[in-house]
Amino acid sequence: MKTIYPIAFIMLLLIGSLTKLKAQEKRAFMLGINPSISVESYYDQGELDINIFPAVMQLTIDKRIDLRFITLFNIGIRNDKSGFSQMGIEGALPIFLKAKEELSNHSSGFYAAPVISLSKSKIDDNVHFGLWAEPGYQLGINENFSMILGVQAGATYISYNSGPASWNSHLGLKVIIGWWM
């Protein structure tokens, strides 16, 4: 559990340094959901996680960069027991290839994002710290509705309370639907 504090501090420092927001400028803001099912490479056959509260918030930082957060409240289905498997947050910085004309415009187009994830697992008694790259495309369906399709690849560091820590590969598909406010 002690490893979660420096990681959380680094994430807050990074977010604070990137959010050089000026109150007088109107920026695009999206609320959405990220329905997801996770099957990690180190899970036994038939085990998975389902995010039961996949809230998404995305805010324009500048004309090419957004800041996105996703809540993680996973129910873990395990062969021997089930319950809350992960509770935490995922943060990403989608960097779009094409800049917007105005900060208030909705984000769209191809992007690449560094992603950091931090969560605590109650079932497995461990802390997860993920570092991933996410290329993707944000599609504007209409004036207020967007869909994001991305692929995540990277690694997750798992710090076990009852054993040695390990690095595990991560590969995932990201599908987000959101509404611009």
N, C-alpha and C positions, 0 to 999 in steps of 0.2 A: 504494500500500500504506500510505502514511503516514496516509491518511484513516481507516483502519480503527481506529486506536488511540483517537482522541477519541470516536468513535462507541461503541466497546466500553466505554470508561470511563463514558460517559453511561448506557448500558444497565445496567452494574453498579451505578452510583449510584442509578438509578431502582429497580432490583430490591431493593437493600439498604434503601432508605427505605420500601418497601412491605411488606417482610417483618418486621413487628413481632411476630414469633411468640413466644408464651410456651410454654416447654418442657412445662409441666404440663398444657396443654390438648390433648386428642386432636382432631385435625383430619382431615377427609376427604382421602384421597389416591388418585389414579387413575393407573394405567399403561395406555397404549393404543397404537394405531397409527393413522396418518393416510396411508393409501395415496393417492398423488397423482401426477398427470401434469400438467405445466405447459406451456402454449403461450402465450408472450408475444406481444404485438402487434408487437414489433420483430423477431421471428424470421422467417426466410424460410419459404416454403411447405414443409410436411413436416417442419419442425424441432420438437423437443419435448424435455422433461426428464422423467425418471422418478426419483422418490425411492426409493432402494433400502434405506434404513434410516430409516423414518419413525416413530421412537419419540416417544411423547407422555407427558409427566408433568404432572399437574394437581393443585394443592394449594389447599385452602381457606385464605384469608387472614382473612376475617371472614365474617359471616353472609350477605353479598351479593356478595363479591368473591373470585374465585379467581385463581391465578397459573398459567399454562400455558406449557410449553416444548415445542417440536417440533424434532427434529434434521433438518437438511437435508443429505443426501448424494445429490445428483442426478447421474445419468448423462445426459449430453446427447447427443441424436441430432441431428447436423448434416449438412448436405448435403456439406460438404467434409471434416469430420473428426468423430469422436465420442470421448467420454471423460468424465471427471469435469467436470461443468459448474458445480456449485455445492456448496460445503461450508460449513455455517454453522448458525445457530440462529434460530428464530422465537419471540418471546415475546408473550404476550397477557394481558390482564387482563379476563376475562369478568366483567361487572357484571350480576347477575341482578335482574330486576324485583321478584321476591318474595324476601324474606329467609328464611333457614333458621331453624328453631327452635333447633338445636344446631349447633355447629361440626363435629361428627362426622357429621352427616347428609350424604348425597350431594347434589351440586348438580344442580338440574333446573329446567326452565322456560326462558322467554325471557331472552336476555341481549344486551348490546351490549358490544363489546370494542375498545379501542385495541390495535393490533398493530404491533410493530416486528420487522423482520427484518434480519439482517446475515449476508452470505455472501461468499465469495471464489470466483471462477470461474477454473478453470485453463484451460479451453478458450478462453474469450474474453478472458483476461488482464484481468480487471476486478474491482471490488468493488461489491456491491449493498447498498444501504441502503433498506429498504422501510418506508413508513408507510401503514397501512391502517385502515379501520374495518370491523368484522365484527359485523353483527347475526346472531343465530341462535337455535337452540332446542336444549337438552340434554334428551334423553328418557331416563328411567330405564326400561329394558326389564324388569329384575328387580332383586332385592336387590343384586347385585354387578356388573351389566352396564349400560352406558350407550352411547347413540349421540348424537353431536353433528352437527348440520347447520347450516352457516353460509355466508354469502356475504361475500367480501372485496372491498372497493373502495378504491382509493387510488392512490398513486404510488410508484415506485421510482427512487431516485437511483443512477445508475451512473457510477462513477469509473473511466475507462479509463486504463491505464498507457501506452497508445500513441495517445492522442487526447483530444479535449475530453469533459468530463463531460456527462451528459444526464439529464433527468427523463423517465420513461416511465409511462404509465398501467398500472394493475394491476387486474384483475378475476378473481376466482377463487371456486370452490366448495369448501367445507371439509367433509369427511366424516371423522369420527373415531369409532372404536369403542374402548371402554375398560373396564377392570375395576377396581373399587374394592377397595382393600387394607384 
